[in-house]
Amino acid sequence: MKNTFAKVLILMLLVLTFSEAGFADTRIRFARGRSSATVSGRIGTGGRVCYVANARAGQVLTATVSSRSGKVRIFESGETSYFYEVEYSGDQSICVDNLRGATTYTLTVSIK
């Protein structure tokens, strides 16, 4: 009984550890003196990938995504492009959703 409990406990800890790592947002870093950055990746069927970028209140964040399938969208807008004026300084989240089969994508984020 103790052996089974220990195995279940270890399994639960592993699942929690890997699920946290799997859902962590990726930070977008801007090169010195630049106000935009581009990231590329692969996204699974029905998947979501989230990024964060730091911005100050009053700045405008613009995000544009393109994909080989043409079925990747920015979560916040449901479109391939999105922009808004930042209300609160700090990390801003940008999530990319895949509406079809696995594909590659390119996301460009600018903050001005």
N, C-alpha and C positions, 0 to 999 in steps of 0.2 A: 504494500500500500504506500509506504513512504517513497519507494523507488518510483512508482507511477506518478505520485504527486510532484516529485522533484523534476521528472521529465516534462510534465505538463507546465510547470512553472518556468523552466528553461525555455520551452517552446514559445510560451507567451511573451517572455522577455525578448526573444529573438524577433518575433513578429512585430512587436512594438518598436524595437530598434530599427528594423529595416523599413517599416512603414513610415516612420518619421523621416528617415533619410530619403525615401522615395518621393515624398511630397514636399520637401524643402524647396522654397523659392530660390531661384538663381539670381544673384545680384548682377545688374548691368553696370559696368564700369565704363566711364567716358575717358578717353585719352586726354591727357593734359591739353587744355586750350580748346577742346572740342565740345560741342553741345549735342552731338548725336553719336549713336553706336549701333552696330548691326550684329545680330547673333543668328546663327543657323543651327538647325537640329533636325532630329527625326522624331515623329510623333506617331504613336500607335492608333489603331482604329478606335474611334470614340474617345481618344485621350485628351488630356489637358496638361499644359506646361505653363508654369507661372514664373514671372520675373518680378524683381523689384528694382526701382531706381529712386534715388533721393532727389527731391525737388523742394524748392521754397514756395511758400504761399505767394500767389500772384503770377508764377511762371506758367507757361502753357506746355503741357505734355502732349506730344503727338506720337502715335504708334501706327505703323503700317506693316502688314504681314502679306506674304505671298507664298504659294505652295505649288508643288508639281501637280497636285490633284485639283487645285482651285477650290477646295472645300474646307480650308482652314480659316477660322474667323477669330477676331479678338472678342473675348468673352463679354466685356463691358458693353460693346455696341452690337454684336452679332454681325458686324461688317468686317471688311479687310482693312479699314482705317478708322482711327479713333483719335479724338483730341479733346482736351478739357483744360480749364484753368484750375490750377491746384489751389484748394481752399486752405489746407493745413500743411505746414512744412513737415517733411519727414519722408519715409519710404512710401512710394506709390506702387501699387500692384498692377501688373499687366499680364493677363492670362490668355493663352492661345488654345483654342478648342479645335479639335478635328472632327468634322461631321461625317467622314467616310473612312475608307481604308487607310492603312499606314502610309505615310508620305514624309517627304522632307519639306522644310519651311525656312523662310528667312524673315526675321523681325527686325525692323529698324525703329528705334526710339530716339526722339529728340526732345530736349527740354530747353526752352528759351524764355 
